[in-house]
Amino acid sequence: MTLLYRSTRGTADDALTASAAILQGLSPDGGLYVPTEAPQLNLDLNKLPNMPYQEVAFKVLKAFLTDFTDDEIRDCVNAAYDDKFDDPLIAPVTHHGDDYYLELFHGATIAFKDLALSILPHLMTTAAKKNHFKKEIVILTATSGDTGKAAMAGFADVTGTKIIVFYPSQGVSAIQKQQMITQVGENTYVVAINGNFDQAQTNVKEIFNDKDFEAQLAAHGFQFSSANSINIGRLVPQVAYYFYAYGQLVKKGAIKNGDTINFSVPTGNFGDILAGYYAKQLGLPVNRLICASNQNNVLTDFFKTGYYDRIRPFFTTTSPSMDILVSSNLERLVFHATGEDATQTAAYMHELEKNGHYQVKPAVLEKLQATFSADFASGDDDQQAIAKVYKNTEFAIDPHTAIAKAVADKYRQATNDNHPMVIVSTASPYKFPNAVLSAIEGHQVEVDGLDAVKQLQDHINVPLPKAIETLFHAEVRHNTTVQPDEMQAAITKILKID
Ligand SMILES: *Cc1c(COP(=O)(O)O)cnc(C)c1O
C-alpha cells in the first residue's frame, strides 16, 4: 500500500505520493500536505531503548515515505546522521535537576533545524530521481539567520542541487553573520541585502511566483524549490527524535516501557511540536505536549480559547526563532482536529489571511486540548530559567530551551502533573552567548559574538562545538551585498542564465 498525501485545503482526489509532495512543498491551493491515512509504524517499543538513532529514523521514515525503497531511505539516513553531528547519539537525552533535556543541537549549525535539514537534501534528490526530474534543483531561501544556514549546511556539495540564500545584512546576530559569510560548498551562494528580513522574504516569494523567470530557468535546466518548514520532508524526520527520546528514558530507567511522559517544546512555526503530535498518533506513549511560547504568545491564547489572532504587537525577543505570529504548521493540526475537514480548514485559513483571526468551534478546541497544553514566558522568566538551571545543576541552556523550561515549571505548578518531563532543547548556549552570559552573570553584558563565546566557555566548561570553533579562523567566502530590488539580477548572475 502506498501512503498518499493530500492538501489540508483540497480534496483527497488530488493526493500525491510522498516523493511528489516533497518536491511540491506547498500545495498549489495554498494548503499543506498531510497523509490521507494513518501511517503504519513497524517498530517494537521493547526494542526502542537499544536502537541507534539511524535505525529509529529509518523506521519512522519508512512509515511515512512509502514510495521510497528501503535502500533509498537507508542511504538518506546514513548520509544525514553521520559525523556532521558532534555526538554519536545524534539526539542525546541528558538529566539535570527534575528534567530530561532532549538535546537537538549537536548538528552542523548547533540548532534543532539541523535534524531535518541534514536529511531533506537527500530526500529531495532521491525524490527528484524517482519522479524523473531532469533539472537541477535550486533552493532559494530568505533567512533571518538560522534556517538559511542550516539549509546550506545540509545542501552543501549535494550533487544535483544549488542553494542561494539571502539575508538582511543588519538583521542577523554577529555569530550568524560569521556563519553565513564563511559557508563552504561549491554549490552554496550567500547574498546580503541592504534591507530587512521582510523585504528579503517578500522578494523571494515574488521570484518564486514569476512565471517568465521560471521558464528562463527551465530553459537552462534549473528548477526552484523551497526548504521551508512546511515541507513534509522536513516534518517527518523530526518525528524520529520523539521516539528516540522515549527509548533513552526507558534505557536510563526513568520510566518503564508503556509509561506516558510529557514534552515541553519551544515553539515558533509549530513544526517541532507537530512532529511530537504525529509521534503520539503513531503510538508513542505521550501524556501531554506543552506548547511553550515567548512574549509572542499567539499560540498560548489559541490553545486556551480557540481564538487565533495575529493582530497584536510583534516583540523582538532573545529567543528570535520563536518570534512568529503566524505559525504555518498549525494548519495541519487544525485540519486533523476538525476531523480532516478541508473545507472548514480552508475557511479558517482564509479568515486568517483576510482578517487576521479565526475562531475554531468548541468541538475542535476540545480535541486540541485533549493533547496540548500551552503557556508562555517573558524575557525575564527566560533569563531566570537560564540562571536557575545553571545555579542548581551547572547545565547551561539557551534562551529557546529556557522558554520551554520556564513554561514546564509553570505547567507543573498549575496542574500537579508529575509525569516525567522532557524539555526539547533546540539550540546550544554558544549560539546565543550574549543572552546566556547575561543570565549567568546576573546583569546585561555588552560583549557579543566570538568574544562572548570565549567568556561563556570560561563559565560553563562545555567544549566548543566544531560549528563555533571553525568560525574563529574560517575563510570569508561570500561578500556580495545587493539592494532588495536587485535580488533577481543576483540570481541570474549566480546561475549564469542571462
Ligand atoms: C526554529 C526554532 C524553534 C521553533 O521551532 P518551530 O518548529 O518553528 O516551532 C525553536 N528553537 C530554535 C533554536 C529554533 O531554531
The ligand as an SDF file (V2000), in Angstrom:
LIG
                    3D

 15 15  0  0  0  0  0  0  0  0999 V2000
   13.1410   27.0520   14.6570 C   0  0  0  0  0  0  0  0  0  0  0  0
   13.4560   27.0350   16.1150 C   0  0  0  0  0  0  0  0  0  0  0  0
   12.4610   26.8680   17.1030 C   0  0  0  0  0  0  0  0  0  0  0  0
   10.9900   26.7670   16.7580 C   0  0  0  0  0  0  0  0  0  0  0  0
   10.6610   25.5810   16.0730 O   0  0  0  0  0  0  0  0  0  0  0  0
    9.3230   25.5130   15.2020 P   0  0  0  0  0  0  0  0  0  0  0  0
    9.3660   24.2230   14.5190 O   0  0  0  0  0  0  0  0  0  0  0  0
    9.4050   26.6830   14.2540 O   0  0  0  0  0  0  0  0  0  0  0  0
    8.1870   25.6530   16.1540 O   0  0  0  0  0  0  0  0  0  0  0  0
   12.8410   26.8410   18.4360 C   0  0  0  0  0  0  0  0  0  0  0  0
   14.1340   26.9890   18.7980 N   0  0  0  0  0  0  0  0  0  0  0  0
   15.1130   27.1520   17.9010 C   0  0  0  0  0  0  0  0  0  0  0  0
   16.5120   27.3290   18.3740 C   0  0  0  0  0  0  0  0  0  0  0  0
   14.8240   27.1760   16.5280 C   0  0  0  0  0  0  0  0  0  0  0  0
   15.8170   27.3470   15.6340 O   0  0  0  0  0  0  0  0  0  0  0  0
  1  2  1  0
  2  3  1  0
  2 14  2  0
  3  4  1  0
  3 10  2  0
  4  5  1  0
  5  6  1  0
  6  7  2  0
  6  8  1  0
  6  9  1  0
 10 11  1  0
 11 12  2  0
 12 13  1  0
 12 14  1  0
 14 15  1  0
M  END
$$$$
